[in-house]
């Protein structure tokens, strides 16, 4: 099992209040699986991705990542575990004056010594790898451009090119299509899924584009207020389930309502 979360609760990162971003959440993800997280803003999608990436520690419950509990490891060992994961935030962190080639090659940093990383800042160590990764998103002409000269969509695709040069065993991707037009969105999603399939890596992606989620992912997890509302094969996700997930209503109403009965809609195992 690549990821196994059992009854976890997680506080909002940096929040002053004691509110939970995730509440008593249980989820199992198999090696090489591709699934998508959907739900309204504030549902907990980003927090779940950060929890899977060992960036947020659960307050309650248990988590296993790539066969081990990350929070039982020493700091150095946990750092090695994180190097096997790639967390791609919606807005990739890139210094504005940095060249694109260096921004992409940052995906290799977990494999490099400090000396090699410093040397690459002066003269990129493997510009060919960056070029070929960018070419898959039609960005090869931006290889030596400055990051602050890129559009929002180009920055997002540059972040995906960084993922391609990494050696990660799991891709945790947060809203990779938010700044892209429909054609580029389809291209980017296809590249991500092809890369994951080729290296048998696990792909967990959050999307606001529900129709793309239903059309391109075999498994859909619907989140609302930090809880899983449904976890189903895409062909079993109905319009009524989507409408209920995104309906307006108070949190009190959500807490009183019963989640969708998974046994009735999917054969996906819940561990």
C-alpha positions as CSV (number, residue, x, y, z in Angstrom):
1,X,0.0,0.0,0.0
2,X,1.5,3.4,-1.0
3,X,-0.6,5.3,1.5
4,X,-2.9,4.2,4.3
5,X,-4.6,6.7,6.5
6,X,-6.8,5.5,9.4
7,X,-9.1,7.9,11.2
8,X,-6.7,10.8,10.9
9,X,-7.5,14.4,12.0
10,X,-5.2,17.3,10.9
11,X,-5.2,20.9,11.9
12,X,-5.0,23.7,9.3
13,X,-1.4,24.5,8.6
14,X,-0.4,27.7,10.5
15,X,-4.0,28.3,11.7
16,X,-4.4,30.0,15.1
17,X,-7.6,28.2,15.8
18,X,-8.0,24.6,16.8
19,X,-10.2,23.8,13.7
20,X,-9.5,20.7,11.7
21,X,-8.7,20.6,8.0
22,X,-9.2,16.9,8.0
23,X,-11.5,15.0,10.3
24,X,-11.4,11.3,11.1
25,X,-10.5,10.5,7.6
26,X,-9.7,7.0,6.4
27,X,-8.2,6.4,2.9
28,X,-6.1,3.7,1.3
29,X,-4.2,4.2,-2.0
30,X,-2.5,1.3,-3.8
31,X,0.9,1.5,-5.6
32,X,0.5,2.8,-9.1
33,X,-3.1,4.0,-8.6
34,X,-4.4,7.2,-10.2
35,X,-7.1,9.0,-8.3
36,X,-8.5,12.5,-8.1
37,X,-9.7,14.6,-5.2
38,X,-12.7,16.9,-5.8
39,X,-14.8,19.1,-3.6
40,X,-15.6,22.7,-2.8
41,X,-13.0,25.2,-1.8
42,X,-11.9,24.6,1.8
43,X,-12.9,20.9,1.6
44,X,-9.4,19.7,2.7
45,X,-7.9,18.7,-0.6
46,X,-4.7,20.6,-0.2
47,X,-4.3,19.5,3.4
48,X,-4.8,15.9,2.4
49,X,-2.0,16.2,-0.2
50,X,0.3,17.8,2.3
51,X,-0.5,15.1,4.8
52,X,0.3,12.4,2.2
53,X,3.6,14.3,1.5
54,X,4.6,14.1,5.2
55,X,4.4,17.9,5.4
56,X,1.5,17.9,7.9
57,X,1.4,15.7,11.0
58,X,-1.9,14.2,12.0
59,X,-3.1,15.1,15.5
60,X,-5.0,11.8,15.7
61,X,-5.1,8.5,13.8
62,X,-2.4,6.7,12.0
63,X,-0.6,7.1,8.6
64,X,1.6,4.8,6.6
65,X,3.5,6.1,3.6
66,X,5.4,3.7,1.3
67,X,5.2,1.1,4.0
68,X,6.3,3.1,7.0
69,X,5.0,5.6,9.6
70,X,6.8,8.8,8.7
71,X,6.3,10.3,12.1
72,X,8.0,7.4,13.8
73,X,11.2,8.1,11.8
74,X,14.1,10.3,12.8
75,X,14.2,13.6,11.0
76,X,16.9,12.5,8.5
77,X,15.1,9.3,7.7
78,X,11.8,11.2,7.2
79,X,13.7,13.6,4.8
80,X,14.8,10.5,2.7
81,X,11.2,9.3,2.6
82,X,10.0,12.7,1.4
83,X,12.5,12.5,-1.4
84,X,10.5,9.6,-2.8
85,X,7.4,11.8,-3.0
86,X,6.8,14.8,-5.2
87,X,4.4,17.5,-3.9
88,X,3.5,20.0,-6.7
89,X,1.6,23.0,-5.2
90,X,-0.8,25.0,-7.2
91,X,1.7,27.9,-7.4
92,X,5.2,26.4,-7.8
93,X,7.8,28.0,-5.5
94,X,10.3,29.6,-7.9
95,X,12.5,32.6,-7.3
96,X,11.5,35.2,-9.8
97,X,15.0,35.9,-11.1
98,X,15.8,32.2,-11.5
99,X,16.2,30.7,-15.0
100,X,13.7,28.2,-16.0
101,X,16.4,25.5,-16.5
102,X,17.4,25.8,-12.9
103,X,13.8,25.8,-11.7
104,X,13.1,22.5,-13.6
105,X,16.4,20.9,-12.4
106,X,15.3,21.6,-8.8
107,X,13.4,18.4,-9.2
108,X,16.8,16.6,-9.0
109,X,17.8,18.3,-5.7
110,X,16.9,15.3,-3.5
111,X,19.5,13.2,-5.5
112,X,22.3,15.8,-5.5
113,X,24.9,16.7,-3.0
114,X,25.0,20.3,-1.8
115,X,28.1,20.9,-3.9
116,X,26.5,19.6,-7.1
117,X,23.4,21.7,-6.4
118,X,25.5,24.9,-5.9
119,X,27.5,24.1,-9.0
120,X,24.3,23.7,-11.1
121,X,23.2,27.2,-10.1
122,X,26.2,28.6,-11.8
123,X,26.2,26.2,-14.8
124,X,23.2,23.8,-15.1
125,X,24.4,20.3,-14.7
126,X,21.9,18.6,-17.0
127,X,20.2,21.2,-19.2
128,X,19.2,18.4,-21.6
129,X,16.9,16.8,-19.0
130,X,15.2,20.1,-18.4
131,X,14.8,20.7,-22.1
132,X,13.2,17.4,-22.8
133,X,10.8,17.8,-19.8
134,X,9.8,21.2,-20.9
135,X,9.3,20.0,-24.5
136,X,6.5,17.6,-23.3
137,X,4.6,20.8,-22.4
138,X,5.7,22.8,-25.5
139,X,7.9,25.0,-23.3
140,X,11.3,24.1,-24.6
141,X,11.8,27.6,-26.0
142,X,11.6,28.9,-22.4
143,X,14.7,26.9,-21.2
144,X,16.8,30.0,-20.4
145,X,14.0,32.5,-19.8
146,X,13.7,34.0,-16.3
147,X,10.8,32.7,-14.2
148,X,9.4,36.2,-13.7
149,X,8.9,36.4,-17.5
150,X,6.5,33.5,-17.5
151,X,2.7,33.6,-17.5
152,X,0.8,31.9,-14.7
153,X,0.1,28.9,-16.9
154,X,3.7,28.6,-18.0
155,X,4.8,28.6,-14.4
156,X,2.4,25.8,-13.7
157,X,3.7,23.7,-16.6
158,X,7.3,24.5,-15.5
159,X,6.4,23.0,-12.2
160,X,5.1,19.9,-13.9
161,X,8.4,19.7,-15.9
162,X,10.2,19.7,-12.5
163,X,8.1,16.7,-11.5
164,X,9.1,14.9,-14.7
165,X,12.9,15.1,-13.9
166,X,12.4,13.9,-10.4
167,X,12.7,10.2,-9.4
168,X,9.6,10.3,-7.2
169,X,7.5,7.2,-6.7
170,X,4.3,9.2,-5.9
171,X,3.1,12.4,-7.5
172,X,0.9,14.6,-5.3
173,X,-0.4,17.4,-7.5
174,X,-2.5,20.3,-6.3
175,X,-4.7,22.0,-9.0
176,X,-2.3,21.7,-11.9
177,X,-4.8,23.0,-14.4
178,X,-6.1,26.1,-12.7
179,X,-4.2,28.6,-14.9
180,X,-4.5,26.7,-18.2
181,X,-6.9,26.9,-21.1
182,X,-8.9,23.7,-22.0
183,X,-6.4,22.5,-24.7
184,X,-3.4,23.0,-22.4
185,X,-5.3,21.4,-19.5
186,X,-5.9,18.2,-21.5
187,X,-2.3,18.1,-22.7
188,X,-0.9,18.6,-19.2
189,X,-3.2,16.0,-17.6
190,X,-2.2,13.5,-20.3
191,X,1.5,14.0,-19.7
192,X,1.1,13.6,-16.0
193,X,-0.9,10.4,-16.3
194,X,1.4,8.9,-19.0
195,X,4.4,9.6,-16.9
196,X,2.8,8.1,-13.8
197,X,1.8,5.0,-15.8
198,X,5.2,4.6,-17.4
199,X,7.1,4.6,-14.1
200,X,4.3,2.9,-12.2
201,X,4.1,5.8,-9.8
202,X,1.1,6.7,-7.7
203,X,-0.8,9.8,-8.8
204,X,-3.0,11.8,-6.5
205,X,-4.4,15.0,-8.1
206,X,-6.8,17.6,-6.9
207,X,-9.0,19.2,-9.5
208,X,-11.8,21.8,-9.6
209,X,-12.7,20.7,-13.1
210,X,-15.2,18.0,-12.2
211,X,-15.9,16.8,-15.8
212,X,-12.2,16.3,-16.4
213,X,-12.0,14.3,-13.2
214,X,-14.9,12.1,-14.2
215,X,-13.6,11.6,-17.7
216,X,-9.9,10.9,-17.0
217,X,-9.5,9.3,-13.6
218,X,-10.7,5.7,-12.6
219,X,-11.3,6.7,-9.0
220,X,-12.7,9.8,-7.5
221,X,-12.6,10.9,-3.8
222,X,-15.1,13.6,-2.9
223,X,-14.2,15.8,0.1
224,X,-16.3,18.3,2.0
225,X,-15.4,20.0,5.3
226,X,-12.4,17.7,5.9
227,X,-14.4,14.4,5.5
228,X,-14.7,11.9,2.6
229,X,-18.3,12.1,1.3
230,X,-17.7,9.4,-1.3
231,X,-14.9,7.3,-2.6
232,X,-16.0,5.6,-5.9
233,X,-15.1,4.4,-9.3
234,X,-15.7,7.2,-11.7
235,X,-18.4,5.4,-13.6
236,X,-20.3,5.2,-10.3
237,X,-20.2,8.9,-9.5
238,X,-23.6,10.3,-10.4
239,X,-24.7,13.8,-11.1
240,X,-26.7,13.7,-7.8
241,X,-23.5,12.8,-5.9
242,X,-21.7,15.7,-7.4
243,X,-24.6,18.1,-6.7
244,X,-24.7,17.0,-3.1
245,X,-20.9,17.5,-2.7
246,X,-21.0,21.1,-4.0
247,X,-24.4,22.1,-2.5
248,X,-24.7,25.2,-0.5
249,X,-25.4,24.7,3.2
250,X,-24.2,25.2,6.7
251,X,-21.5,23.1,8.3
252,X,-24.1,22.0,10.8
253,X,-26.2,20.7,8.0
254,X,-23.2,18.8,6.6
255,X,-22.3,17.3,9.9
256,X,-25.9,16.0,10.4
257,X,-26.1,14.5,7.0
258,X,-25.0,11.0,6.3
259,X,-22.1,10.4,3.9
260,X,-22.8,8.4,0.7
261,X,-22.9,4.7,1.4
262,X,-19.7,3.5,-0.4
263,X,-20.8,-0.1,-0.5
264,X,-23.7,0.8,-2.6
265,X,-21.7,2.7,-5.3
266,X,-18.3,1.2,-5.5
267,X,-16.3,-2.0,-5.2
268,X,-13.1,-0.1,-4.2
269,X,-11.7,-1.5,-1.0
270,X,-11.5,0.7,2.1
271,X,-8.8,-0.4,4.5
